[in-house]
Amino acid sequence: MPSPRASQALSRFTVLDLTRVRSGPTCVRQLADWGANVIKIDALLEDAAGEQPGGPRSGSDFQNLHRNKRAMTLNLKDARGLDVFKRLAAKADVIVENFRPDVKAKLGIDYESLRKINPRLVYGSISGFGQDGPYHKRPGFDQIAQGMGGLMSITGAPGGGPMRVGIPVADLTAGLFCATGILTALLEREVSGEGQWVQTSLLQAQIFMLDFQAARWLMEKEVAKQAGNNHPTSIPTGVFKTSDGYINIATTGGRIWERFTQAIGAPELVANPDYATAPARSANRDALNALIGTLTENKSTDTWVSELNAAGVPCGPIYSIDQMFEDEQVKHLGIAQDVPNDENRIIRLVGQPVTLSRTPSKMAVRPPEFGEQTDEVLAEFGFGADEIVALKQGRIV
């Protein structure tokens, strides 16, 4: 791969990216951002202008999902195109796809078929509901998974009806979990010498993200309910009005509760039997929150953030997205990063939230144009100049 790598951490691995929309590209982005040689396979029959789910190729969503990759075109609906893909697969380390479960088998590029060509292949699959089972042929969509995965039943204000979360959390976490599975399989391959099939789904990812609410049902048969901005167990934790906006406050544990009452000028609350213990505060949460609200309204958000942090009470402002990127700590962390490009385009995207001391991730190259590196990639995989010309004439690439 002649283009700059985003990192050296995964630079020895080659990844074929068959994914679309969000969950699959999220998975592959993790591999690309850590330096893998990622080749995005653009369907030759796709609109080259890039109109696809998630917006145009030049749009911010596509740019954010597909940085640090290269792209080639390939017609997988033609037998000659499938032969080309199998030649690529024979040398690749990883393939990632999020087709409907039956599509890859019909094309003959499923894991069982490709492992015969390349036993070391790690094959990542993301679906809506799993690769088999009664729902496996259903189309998957983030909001459907949020609803079926229990998340919408515990999101929103009590009695307000089910509410989706403001980000595509099932899509994003399914992608992250698939990337984790792929990296685990690559580590295991160093011992066994064999690849394996990594599978996840939007539904599985969403259920996993329920975490302690799911555990409360499985262990204690307690069904979590909507709590709005209140924490399900640690009270008072939530959103409180200030003189010029709102603030998040989190009082977890008795010592923080005591420091909090001192900071807001109401130390007598510690001795009040209605609020003296965590169970009492939880039982009387509405009255306690209303009381705290009458006090927090007397000062600005900035003042409370300063005073409560000085007292050792977890708190923070509630930003809009533009305000968040202007925060001094966010700027210090450097998570908003510019992508270098020869066209002098302004491409500023969200970088990796993890840092490695020796092999950090960076924005190395802009997202590829439609099939931009087709010739380059084919040559690297051993295709001769005459073969490439013939493939182009046959509308295979």
Order of alpha helices (4+ residues) and beta strands (2+ residues): beta-alpha-beta-alpha-beta-alpha-beta-alpha-alpha-beta-alpha-alpha-beta-alpha-alpha-beta-beta-alpha-alpha-alpha-alpha-beta-alpha-alpha-beta-beta-alpha-alpha
